[in-house]
Amino acid sequence: MKRKILVLAAAFMLAACGQGDKSVQVLLDDGAKLRINGTLVKEYSKSSSEGTLKVNNVLVDDSPKEAEEAIAKEFKRLGYRRKIIDSSDGVYKVHYYKQDRPVVGGIYTQPKGSVSSGAHVSIYWEI
């Protein structure tokens, strides 16, 4: 009986590993790794007549404002400055600047029709 309990306890502990630490590392143009607490939804390149953008879409548990504040701290740690472009009705658009590097943009939105906390984050830059 003790053996069954021990095996079940070990199984529960293994199942719980990694569930509390949802973290994404976005590899920026300069090789720096931007850590975001969330789940990567999609990573892709988007081409247009003006150039090509590298885009990373992440879902986070925080509100758009809280997510932007946390990510801004990470950018600051990596040597970037920020400028808020728009902060209206649950949408935050921010540019992050670092000398001799492309501007990194961030769009933080509340998913439509969502009553729970959480935000959709898009981090992008020109490649």
N, C-alpha and C positions, 0 to 999 in steps of 0.2 A: 504494500500500500504506500509506504514512504517513497518507494522508487517511482511510482506513478505520479505522485505529487511533485517530486523533484523534476521529473521529465516535463510535466505540464508547466511548472514554474519556469523552467529553462525555455520552453517553447514560447511562452508569453513574453519573456524578456527579449528574446530574439525578434519576435514580431514587433515589439515596441521600438526597437533600435531604428533610428533614422526617421521616425515619424514626426518627431518634434523639431527636427532641424531641416526645414525646407529652405535651401539656399541655392541661388543661381550665381554663377560667375560669368559675367559678360566680358569677353576679351575685347578691349578697346583698341583703336588704331595704333596707339603708341606701345601696345603690348601689356599695358596695365590691366589688372583684373578688377572689375567693379563687382562687389558683392551685393546681391539683392536678396532679401528674405522673401521668397515667394517661389512660384512654380513657373518654369519656362513653358510658354504656350507655343511660340513659333519663333524661329530665327530664319531670316531670309534676306536676299538682296533685291532691291526694287529699282528698275531702270526707268529713266524718263529722258526727255530731250535735254534736260539740265544736268544730267549725270546719273550716278548710281548711288543709292543709299543702302547701308547695312542697317537692318531693323531687327530688334529683339523685343518680343512681346512677352510680358510677365504678368501673372496674376499675384497680387499680394493681399494679405489679410487686413491691412490698414486702410484708412480712408485715403483719398487722393492727397490731401494736405499732409497727413502723417507720413505717407509713403514718400512724398517729395522731400520732406524734411530729413528723413532717414537716408535717402539716396544722396541728397545734397551733402550730408556729412561724409559719405564715402567719397564723393567727388572732391571735396575739400582735402581729404586725406591724401588723395592722388595728385593734388596740386592744381585743381581746377577752380575757377571763379564761376559764379552763377549770376544770371540775370533773368528775372521773372518777366516773361513776355505777356502772359495773360493769366488772370486768376478770377474767373467768373463762373458762378453757379456749378461748383463741383468739378470744374475743368482747370487744370494747371498746365501751362505751357512754359517751359524753362529752357534756356540755353546755358550750356556749361562751356567755359573757355579755358584753354591752356595755350601758352605761347607756342607758336610754330606747329600747332595741331589743328585739325578740322574742328569746327564747332560741333558739339554733341548736343542733340536736342532730346528733350523729355516731354512726353505728353501723359498726364495723369488724369484718368477719368473714372467716374462712378459708372458701373455697368447699368444700362437702361433697365428700368423696372426693378432694380435690386433694392430690397429693404434692409438687407444685412450689410455689415461693414465689409469692405474689400474694394480694391481698385484694380483697374487695368492700366498697366504701365507700358509705354512704348519708348524705347531708348534707340536713337538713330544717329547716324553720321554719314557724311559723304565719303565714298571710297574712290 
